[in-house]
Amino acid sequence: MSPYRYRCGQCRASSPPTVTRSEAEAHRDYHRASVHGDLVPDGDAIEHVRGDAARDPDARYLSTRAVLLGIAALALASFISRVFGR
């Protein structure tokens, strides 16, 4: 499931990432009504957010990639200690 964000090209403003497209559309509708008088500004878009941009900077979490790399490093260290430990 990809997060979404609303981006106004005219204002160069973006909403925070949202889980669903409908949440991003709600940000769009509010922005259009409050800033542009219900008109559609140039560069108005709902975007899929990928990578670091999708992360909530206020959230505290462990990345799945970091966990998998840690497990792989431990497995490699265990293998090396078994091979050279004899």
C-alpha positions in Angstrom: 0.0 0.0 0.0 1.6 3.3 -1.1 1.0 6.4 0.8 -0.3 9.5 -1.0 0.2 13.2 -0.8 -1.6 16.2 -2.3 0.7 18.7 -4.1 -0.2 22.2 -5.3 2.2 23.2 -8.0 1.1 26.8 -8.0 1.7 27.3 -4.2 4.5 24.8 -4.1 2.8 23.3 -1.1 2.3 19.6 -0.2 0.1 17.8 2.4 1.7 15.4 4.8 1.7 11.8 3.5 -1.6 10.0 4.0 -2.5 6.3 4.0 -5.4 6.5 1.6 -6.0 8.4 -1.6 -9.3 9.7 -0.2 -7.4 11.4 2.7 -5.1 13.1 0.2 -8.2 14.2 -1.9 -9.7 15.7 1.3 -6.5 17.8 1.7 -6.8 18.8 -1.9 -10.5 19.8 -1.6 -9.7 21.9 1.6 -6.8 23.6 -0.1 -8.7 24.4 -3.3 -11.6 25.8 -1.2 -9.6 27.9 1.2 -6.8 29.2 -1.0 -8.0 29.0 -4.6 -11.8 29.7 -4.2 -12.6 26.1 -5.4 -10.7 26.6 -8.6 -8.2 24.0 -9.8 -4.6 25.5 -9.7 -2.0 24.6 -12.2 0.2 21.6 -11.1 -2.5 20.3 -8.8 -1.9 16.5 -8.3 -2.3 13.6 -6.0 1.1 11.8 -5.9 2.3 8.4 -4.7 4.9 8.8 -2.1 7.9 6.5 -2.1 11.1 6.1 -0.1 12.0 8.6 2.6 9.4 11.1 1.7 6.7 8.6 2.8 8.0 8.4 6.3 6.4 10.4 9.0 9.3 12.3 10.6 7.4 12.3 14.0 7.0 8.6 14.1 9.5 6.3 15.8 9.8 3.0 14.1 12.3 0.4 12.9 12.8 0.0 9.2 12.2 -3.5 7.9 15.3 -3.1 5.7 17.4 -2.3 8.8 16.1 -5.3 10.7 16.8 -7.6 7.8 20.3 -6.2 7.4 20.9 -6.7 11.1 19.8 -10.3 11.0 21.9 -11.0 7.9 25.0 -9.4 9.7 24.4 -11.7 12.7 24.0 -14.7 10.5 27.3 -13.9 8.7 29.1 -13.3 12.0 27.8 -16.6 13.3 29.0 -18.4 10.1 32.4 -16.8 10.2 32.9 -17.7 13.9 31.9 -21.3 13.2 34.3 -21.6 10.2 37.3 -20.0 11.9 36.6 -21.0 15.4 37.8 -24.6 15.0 
